[in-house]
Amino acid sequence: MKLDLQFVRSQFPAFSEPALEGWAFFENAGGSYPCIQFISRLTDFYMKNKVQPYYPYPSSMRAGELMDLSYKRMADYLNVEASEIHFGPSTTQNVYVLANAMRPMWEDGDEIIVSCQDHEANAGAWRRLAERGIKIVEWHVDSETGLLSLEALEALFSGRTKMVAFPHCSNVIGHINPVKEISTLAHKHGALSVVDGVGLAPHGFPDLKDLGADIYLFSLYKTFGPHLGLMYVNKELIGKMENQSHFFKEGISRSMLTPAGPDHAQIAAAGGILDYFDALYEHHFEEEAKPAQRNKALNKLFQEHEKALMERLLDFLRTRDDIKIVGPDSAERRAPIISIIPKNKNLKKVYANLTEHKLMLGMGTFYAVRPFMDMDIPLQPGVIRISFLHYTRMEEINQLIAGLKVALDDI
C-alpha cells in the first residue's frame, strides 16, 4: 500500500491556490498547510455556532457538542482519555502554565533535568524555575552530532530528580529520540517525563499510551489545523498540580490548566484534522478500525513516503563537500527536518538564491538556540532548514535539489 498523493493533495486548498502555484513548501516545521476539513469546520462554526457554548439553546448546545467531540476524538487517536487532553494558545504558553502549576509539587532544592536539544518552548519556562528554588540540571547534546545520550542522562539523576524535559524530535537536528526508553528511565528514578512532540507529531500522531510519557505537547497549526497547542497530561498527575484558572474551577481538569477562556471555535474546528485522517484512512483501507489503529496505519503510510523523499535528498546532500548537514545524514530514526550550513559560502545569499527558485525554506535558529550553543553553530545567520510532510511530492524534492545546485554554484 502506497500513499495516494493525488488524493492527499486534493484535501489541501493551498495546492490549488494560484498565488502558490510553482512554489515548493519546505518550511513545514514552522507550520503546515491546513486541510480543507479544518477550514470548513472553522468557517462553519463562525457562521452557525459563534455563541457561548453549553447553554440550553440549539446553537449553543451544538457549539459545546463540537468542542467536546474534538477532545474525545483527539484522545481516541492519541490512545488516551478525553479528560487528559488540554488545549491552549500555543505549546510555549502551555509549558509556561505547566511550570507554574507544577512548581508547588516540589521542594526547594529539588532537581529537574532539561535537555539542550529542545526548542525553547520546552526549555525556557522550566529553566526559570531556578529563580524559584529548583535546581536545573542540563542534559547537553553531543557537540558533533547534536544527539542526546541515554548514558549521559543516567549520570544526571539524583535522589532529588523530579522531572526530565526533552523533545521527541528536535526541530533542527531531526533525530527521533527514544521516548519510551527515556520515560522508563525517568520513572525508574521516580521522575516525570515531559515530552515536546512539536517536531514529531506532524509526521504521525503518537500512541501516547505506548510511549509512557507523563506529559506530551504539540502544536495543531503544525498538524494541519488551528493555531493551538495540544497538551496531554496523565490523569493521575493533574490532581497534584496547582489550579491555574479561577478559584471556582478547582478540580475541573479541563479548566485547571487554562488560565483564560479557551478559543471555542478553534477547539471545535480541531476535529477537522481527524476528519482528514478518517478520509485518508477510508480512501486507503477497507477494514474497519478504531481511531488508534487508524492512526497506526496512517503513520506507516506517512513514514514510508517521507523516508523515500528523505533518502533522495540526503543522497544528494552527501555528495556535496560544500554543505554541512546538522545532525544525522541518514534517513533512519530521523524526521524530514534537515538543517544545512553551506561551507565557505554566504548563507544568506544562498538562501536568497533558493527563494528566487520558488523554494519556501526557513533560515535562522527556530528558537532552538541551546543545541546551536552546544554545537558551536553561530546564531547569526543560523542554518537553512528543509522540512517537509507527507503531502510533499518527489518532484518538489527534485526542484529543491536543482535549486540547491544553482544556489551553491552561483555563490
N, C-alpha and C positions, 0 to 999 in steps of 0.2 A: 504494500500500500504506500503510495506516494502522495504528498500534499498536492492538491489541485490548486495551483497558484492562480489560475484564472478565476476560480470561484472565490478564493481568499480576497483577491484584489477588488473583486466586484462588491465586497462588503465595506469598502473604504472610499468615501466620496473624493478624497484627495487624489486618487489615481485617475479620476475623470475630470479634474479641475483644470481648465485651460491655463490658468496662471502658473500651474506646477508642471505643465507638460514639458518633457525633456529633462527635467531636474531629477537627479537621483538623491534620495534622502538617506544620509549616513550619520545623523545626529539623534538617533532614536533613544540613546541612553539618557538624553536630556528631556525626552518626551515623545511619545509615539503619535502617529496619526490616530484620530478617533474613529471607531467603527460606526456605521450608519445606525445600528440598533441603539447605541447610547445617544446619538444625536437626536434620533426620533423620540426616545423616551424623555429626554430633557425638554425638547420643544413641546411635546405633548403635555408634560407636567405644567409648564408655564402657561399654556393655553387653557388647561382644564382644571388644574388642581392647585393653583398657587394661592392657597389659603392656609391658615393654621391647621395642622393635621390633628386627628383624633377627636374632633368634635362630632356630635351625632347628626350631621347632615351629609348628604351624599358626596359632595366634592371633598370635604374634609376627611370623611371616612376612607375614601379612595386614596387620598394623599398618604394617610397613615398606613394603609394596606401596602402601598407601593414601597414605602420606606421599610416596613417590616420584611417585605419579600426580599429586598436587597440584602438585609442582614442574614436572612435564612439561606438564600441561595449562595452567597459568598461563603458562608460556613459550610454548606454542603460540598462545594467544590474544593474547599481547603481541608475538608475532613475534620472539622471541629464543631463546636456548638454555637448557635446564634448568639448566645449571651457572652461569648468570648470575642466577638467581633466589635470593633470600635472604629468610627470614622472621625477624622479631624482634618483641619485645613491643609496640613502637609506632614510629611514624615518628620521634618525638623521640629515642627511645633509639637507633634505627638511625643517625641523624645523629651522635649522641654517639660511637658506636662508630666510625663513618667518620672523624670528625675525629681521633680517636686513631690510627686505622690509617694515615691519610694524612699526618699531620704529619712522620713520618720521611722522606717523599719529598721534602721541601722544605728549603731552607737558611734560616738566619736572614736576615731582611730580604726574603724573597720575599713576594709580594702575592697576596691573594685578594679578589675583588670580591663583596660580599654585598649583595643588594638590600634596600631598606627597604619592600618591598611584602609581604614574607613573614610568614606565621605564624611564631612564634618557633622552631618545630621546625627550620626550615632557616635559622636565623639565629644563635641563641644559642651553639650549640656551636662554630660557625665563628668567631664573634667572640671567644670565649675563647682562641683560638689567639694573640691579640695578647699574651697573658701568656707565650707560649712562642716569641716571636721572629718571628711572622708579622705583616706589615702588613695591616690591614683597610682596604679602600677601599669607601666607602659609595656605593651606586647609589640615589640618592634618587628618590622619586616626585614627580610634579607636584603642587604644593600645592593646586591647584584640582580636577584631575580624578582624582588618585590613580594615574595611569598611569606606566609606565616608558618612557623614550625610548631608542631604539637609538642615536640621535645622541649622547645623553649617555653611554651605555655606551662607545661608540667612544673617547671622550675619556679614559676612565678606564684604558685599558690602558697598560701599560708593558712594558719588556723583561723584567720580573720577575713579571709576572702569571701565576699558576699555575692559577687556577680562578675560575669565575663561578657563584654560587649564586642562584637565583631561582625564583619559583613559576610553574607552568603557568597557574594561575588563583588569584588572591588569594581568601582565604576571607571577605573583607569588601568588596573592590572589585568582584569578579565578572568583570572583563575578562580575556579569554583572551590570554595573551602568545604571540608567535610563536616558539615553542621552536626550531623548525628553523632559523630565521634567526639567533637568538641563539647557538645551538650552533655554527653555521657561523662566525660572527664570533669566538667564543671560540677555535675551532680554528685560525682564521687567525692568531691571536696566540699559538698554542702553549699555550692554556689548556684546562682541562677544563670541561665543562658539567654542573652538578649541579642537578636539577630537582625541586622539591616538587610532586608531582602530586595531593596530597591533595584540593584543591578541584575538580580537573577529572575525575579518574578515576570518580567516581560517575555522571557523565553520559556515560560511554562509555570503555572501556579504550583507551589509546592504542596505536598501532602504533609500538613503540619503535625498530624498525629504521629506519623512515621519519623519525622525529623526530631521531635522531642524537645524543641526549644520552648522556653517558658514564655517568651515574648518574641513576636516576629512582626516586622513592619515593612510595608512597601507603598509605592505611590500609584494611584489609579490612573493618573494622567500619563504614566509611562506604560500602562497596560490597557490602552485603547479607550479610556473613559474620562471621567471628570477630574478636575484639579482638586483631589482629595488624597489624604493619606489614610491607609487602612492599617489597623493595628490589631493583632491577635494577642490577647492576654489570657493565660491559663486561668480557668475559673477558680482554682484553689488559691491563686495569688492575689487577685484583685481585692478580696476581702481584707487583706493585710495592708493595703495601701491607704493613704490619707485621701479623703474625698477632695477633689479639685473643683467641684461645682458648688452650687448653692447649698447651704446647710441642710435644707429640707430634701436634698437629693441623696443624702447619705444612705447607702445600702442599695441604691438603684444602679446596678452595674453599668447600664448603658450610658448613664449620665455622669458618673463619678470622674471620668477622665475627659470630660467635655466641659471646660470652664464656661464657654459661651454656647448659645444655642446652635445646633447643627444646621448645616445647609440642607434643608428639606429636599429641594429639587435635585441637587446633585446626588444625594444619597439614594433617592428614588430612582434616578436615571442610571446609577451604577449597575443596576440589574441588566442593563443593555449589554455590558461586557459578557455576561453569562448567556444572554440571548445569542450573541455572536458565537460563543463557544458551542452552544447547543446546535446552532445551524451548521457549524463546521463539522461537528460530530455526526449529525444526521446525514450530511452530504457524503461523508466518507465511510460510515459504518452502518450496517443493518441491525446489529444486535442492540437490544435494549440494555441500558446500563445506568447505574446510579451516577450522580454527578462526580463523585471522587474517582470512579472508574473511567468516566468520560474524560476527565482531566488527565488521567494517566495515559490514555490512548492518544489524546491530542498532543501531550508533551513529547511522545515518541515521534509523531509526525513533524512537530516543530523542530526538534533537535536534529533529526536526520537531515532535514532540509538545510538548516542553518550550518550544520557541520560541513556539508558539501560546499557551501559558499565560503566558509572559513578556510577550508583546505585550499581552494583555488586562490584566495587572496594571500594566504600565508606562504604558499608555494612561490608566488611572485615576490613577496617581500623578502624572503630568504635569499633570493638571487641578487638582491641589491646590496652592495657593500657601502652604499651611501645612506642607508636607513638603519636606525636602531629601533628594534621592537621592544617596547617596555613590557616586561613580563614574559611569560612562556611563548615560544614561537611554534608551538604545536596546538592542534585543534582538540587534543584530549584534555578533559577536565577544564575546559575554558568556555566562556560565553563569547559571542561575537562582539566583544568590546575590545578593540585593538588600538592601542596608543603607539604612535611612532614619533621619532625625532630625526629629522634629516641631519646627516653629519656634514659638517663644514659647509653648510648652506644656511641662508637666511630663512628661518622657519616661517616668518610672517609672509615673505614673498612667495614661498612655496604654497602656502595656504591660499593666498590671494589668487595665484595662478589656477589652483584647483577650483576655486569658486567660479572663475571665468569659464571653466569647462562644465558648468551646471552641476557641480557636486556640492551638496549641502553637508558640510562636516563641522566638527567642533574644534575649537582651539582654546587652550588655557589650562587651568588646573582642575576645573569642575568640582570645586570645593573639596578636593582630595589633597589638600596641602601636606598633610602629615606623611603619606607614603613618598611624596616627592622629596620631602626633607630627609627621610631615611635613606633614599636612593641618590641623594645629592643631584637632583634634577632641578635646574633653575626654575623658579616660579614664574619668571617672565622670560620668554613668552609661554613656557609650559610645553605642551605636546599638541600634536594633531590627533584627534580621536576619531576613529572609524567605528560606528556602531550600527548594527542592522538587526532586523527581525525576520520572522517567518514570512512576511509579505514581500521581502526583497527578492528580486529576480537575479539570475546569473548574468543576464545582460547588463544589469546595473553594476555588478561586480566588475565586469569587463570594461564598462565605461569608467569606473574608478581606476582600474589598472592603466587604461590608456591615458587618463588624465595625470596619474602619478608619473608615468614615463615622461610625458612632456614637461610637467612642472619641475621634476628633478633635473632633467637635462637642460632646461632653459635657465636655471638659476646658477 
